Amino acid sequence: MLSESSWSTADIVDAFERSLERIEWMDGESARKAQEKAEAIRKKVGFPLSPDTRDPRSLVGYYTLVKVHIDTFFENMLSAASVFFS
């Protein structure tokens, strides 16, 4: 069963998808691409399960892969993003 916040997120995406049908300035190809992007939206509401924020071992396993150094902010962000998107 979806939570209330999950329903709200789904409603927002549905409203966006419906609005694509009424946008006059957007050509068909652009509207199709926007539709594909809307379908690809990852609906994450609440606390994440990957890593499972309720499980210390899951957190350690996840963040062990993130390499962080005090003087390399940009590289730190890339490291975190590579773990998040893998």
N, C-alpha and C positions, 0 to 999 in steps of 0.2 A: 504494500500500500504506500502511495506517495505521501510525503509530508506536505503540510500547507505551503512551506517555502518551495518545495519541489514543484507543486502545482503552479505557484506564482511564476516561477522561472519558465515552465512549459508554456504558460499563457503568454508570456512576453515573446517567446520565440514564435509561437503560433500567430500572434498579432503581427509580428514583423513579416512572416511568410505571407500572410494574407495581404499586407500592404504592398507587397511587390507586384501584385496583380493590378494595382491601381496607379502605379507610378508611371506617368506619361513620358517623362524625360529620359527614362532608362530604356535602352534598346533590349531586344529579346535575349541576346547573348549575355549581356550584363546581368539581366534579371535571373537567367538560369544560373550564372556563377554565384550570384547573391543567394539564391535558393540552396545551392550546394554548400555554401559557407554556413548558412543557417542550420542545415541538417548536420553539419560537422561540429557544431558547438557542443563542447563537453559540459554537461550540466552537473556541476559540482556544487552542492549546497550542504552546509553543515560542516562537520569535521571529515577530513579525508580518511579513506580506508587504505590508501597506498601512499605513503606508509600508514599503517594503522596507528593513529596518534594515541590510542589507548594501550598500546603494547610497547614497552620500552625496548624490547629486542628488535621490533620492527623499525623503530626510530633509529636505533644505533646502526642497524644494517643499511638503512637508507642513507643516513648522513655520513657514514664512513666513506662513501664514494665521493662525497663533496670535498674538494681540496680548497682550503682557504688559507691565505697568507695576509698578514696585516697591511702590506704595502702594495697589494695587487687587486684593487677593487674590481676592475673590469674582468680580470681573469677569474675572480671569485664568482662573479655573476654568471660567466660562461660555464664554469664548473657546475654550479647549482642548476642552471638551465639544462645542461646535458644530462644530468641525473633525472630531473623532473620529466623531460621529454623522451627519455629512453624507454 
